[in-house]
């Protein structure tokens, strides 16, 4: 997630204030304006961000893409949902929620989101079957902005022709009004050809899912690699939360199109207090990479993966293209 120091924030505010004043006092009346009055924007809408806060919020959101089908009108407001891409894909997706006032397009400050509950309905020969998917523990505010972040890792793509569809209901609060948005459609695309960003394994009778975070942002060189481990419960229609167990995930990147050569200086994924697993991944060149995984329990016993693939490495692996 993007971070900014308090010192940088003060600089941004100072630069924006200077630019705003210059733009206001450089304004002149148009040729059709007989009064000669400046059209100065007001900053007196108490439920919305100030002009400076609005600029900072928009600067963050401008780096993202709106997922338009997830955005919802609610009376005088519109809930907007953003991600790092304009479409959702199988595997990990960052989601950012914000609320705009429809009258002026500015962001509302007093908002909350909760109980995101993805649900896939599958058409199994005329018999519907439903399941959920891995997702974050909840929503977290992005710095001091009126933006709330979460993530979802979709298990499968939508297939509307076959009747396989996703819904993404959630609960919201805008000021003193709260409600639930249900029947929110979510079209999920298959991961790009040759890639696989979500893997699963069995452990002590339960199914666990390994979601690599934003694989499309990995580059040549040493990367900070992040992932989440989620656990499916007995009710498959309920969201799969982050697993409470602590694992260590060793990984070996190989290039299947280049004789399965690997790269040095990789560090295992270890769990942080926030729940994210983090390590180092060295990708020495562009192309297709298989990131072979070996999952170990807290005592160092291998519980998933191993040396059982034709390459000589684990057959449990993510596939990414850089």
Secondary structure, 3 states (H helix, E strand, C coil): CCCCCHHHHHHHHHHHHHHHHHHHHCCCCCCCCCCCCCCCCCCCCCCECCHHHHHHHHHHHCCCEECHHHCEEECCEEEEEEECCCCEECEEEEEEEEEEECCCCCEECCEEEEEEEEEEEEEECCEEEEECCEECCCCEECCCCCCEEEEEEECCCCEHHHCEEEEEEEEEEECCEEEEECCCEECEECCCCCCECEEEEEECCEEEEEEECCHHHCCCEEEEEEEEEEECCCCCCCCECECCCCCEEEEEEEEHHHCCEECCCCEEEEECCCCCEEEEEEECCCCEEEEEEEEECCCCCEEECCCCCCCCCCCCEEEEEC
